[in-house]
Amino acid sequence: MTVKEDLNKVTRLNTPEILNSVIRALHREHLPDNPLCLDIGSGNGELIELLRKEFKAKTKACDFTDALMRVEDQQVDKIDLNRENLPYADECFDVITITEVIEHIENFRGAFREIYRCLKKEGVIVVTTPNILNLKSRIRFLFFGFWNLFGPLHLNDSRKYSAGGHISPISPFYILHSLAETGFGDIHYDIDKRQSSSLILYYLLILKIKIYVRLAMRRERHRYHTVSDSNEWMVKCLNSKAILLGRTLIVSAKKQ
């Protein structure tokens, strides 16, 4: 398959469920009229179109290439997040979306710091990434050593425009933790949809999971002192029904 064919294929991977979940997350926020939105990893511009339709947003876009964009009047700023900072001024955006991107980059915490810098006070970030902790993914990791949507990588051929460029499987805990440490508040997590393939595993395993988690939480809090009042909710979410069943993780937060 050629690079051009791969690029055409990737435009079909940005599923409506993920994009609609981003819009739902933004509807929960009190956005200003005609918000200025930056879409990082803008792809073919489907989310750009939704932001304009739902919020009458003014939009900017950036990606590693401008070859995917199909919205005719949308310019794309080309940027490599592994080597460059965002080319925007401090506190200039009301909303920044970064959908299905952080699994492609080397330093997601650095990207969150850049997003924080570029957001206005009370500005909103929405980030999505494959949920590596659903039960189907956990079973795959147990027996194969790779999470769902993450597999053996070719050497010197990251193919960042496809799943071949999924170089950073990130647990929901570390996303929530890094957003909080960056300075974001009002952090909420959600999923795009439940996986029916994980539902059977859920009913087979949920009692064992609850017992083990209860024992592990007690040990972590009292023996190792890794769980505290400030991070307990992040730890508990890892075995919530949403995370055990969800396909894609959707996280929103607000610059404090």
Secondary structure, DSSP 8 states (H G I E B T S, - for coil): --HHHHHHHHTTTS-HHHHHHHHHHHHTS---SS-EEEEET-TTSHHHHHHHHHH--EEEEEES-SSS---TT--EEE--TTT---SS-TT-EEEEEEES-GGGSS-HHHHHHHHHHHEEEEEEEEEEEE-TTSHHHHHHHHHHS--TT-----TT---TTSGGG------HHHHHHHHHHHTEEEEEEEES-B-HHHHHHHHHHHHHHHHHHHHHHHHIIIII----TTTHHHHHHTTSHHHHHBSEEEEEEEE-
